[in-house]
Amino acid sequence: MEYVYAALLLHKLKQDITEDSVKKVVKAAGVAPDDVRVKALVAALSEVNIEEALKAAPAAVAAAAPAAAGAPAGAAAGKKEEEKKDEK
């Protein structure tokens, strides 16, 4: 994930996303960069319009939110059943 975050930071700062710039950001975060991962990320992002991808991302997150919100309620119901069993 640190490589993706590095690329997003560079994009936000309107800097070119190059192998060298990604490596510098990752190093600045205290991580030893993996040349293969950096090269793969830069190659993959060369064909992506990052601005459009970021605009489309909130729609995907919003669609997943209701499923995540329902999970704790189910867990709480299961806990109540366990408490009833313990009382018997």
N, C-alpha and C positions, 0 to 999 in steps of 0.2 A: 504493500500500500504506500510505502514511503516514496516510491518512484512516481506513482500517480499524483500524490500530493505535491511532489516537487514540480511536476508538469503543470498542475493547476496553479500553483504559486507563480510560476514563470508566466503562464498565460495571463493571470490577473495583473501582473506587473508589466504586461505587454512586451515581454522579452521573448526572443526566439527559443523554441524548445529544441535544443541540440543535445547531443550526447555529452558534450563538455559542460553545458549549463546545468543539465540534470545531475551530473556527477558532483558539481560544485555545491548544489543545494543539498544533496543527500549527505555529502561530507560535512557540510555546515551543521547538519542535524545530528552529527556524531555517529553516522553509520558508514561503514566501508561499502562503497558502491560495487555492485556486481555488474561487470561490463556487459555480460550477455543480456541481463535483464534491461539494462539501460538502452542497449542497442535495439532490443525487441520493442520496447515502449516507444522509442523515438520513431522507429519504422512504422509501427501501428498507428501512431498519432499523426503521421504525415498525411494520411488519407482521411482524417476526421476533422470536421469543422467543430471545434471545441465549443464555441459559443452556441451553436445549434444544439449540441448534445446537452449542454447545461440547461438550456431552456426546456428541453424535453424531459429532463430528469425529474423535476417536481411532480409531473403527472404520474410517473411510475411510483414515486414515493407515496403520493396521496392515495393511489389505488391499493397499496400494501398496508396502509395504516389501519383500516378497519379490522383486518384479520389480526393484526398485532394487538389491537385494543381488546379484542374478544378473548384472547388467551388468558389474561389474569383472572377474568371472571370465572372461567372454567376451572382454573386451579383453586380458586376460593371455594367453589362449590364442592370440589373433591375433598378439601380440608374439612368442611362442615360435616360431610359424611363420615370421615374418620373420627371426628369428635363424638358423633352420635354412637358409633361402634364402641368407643372407649367407655362411654357412660353406661353401657349395658352390662 
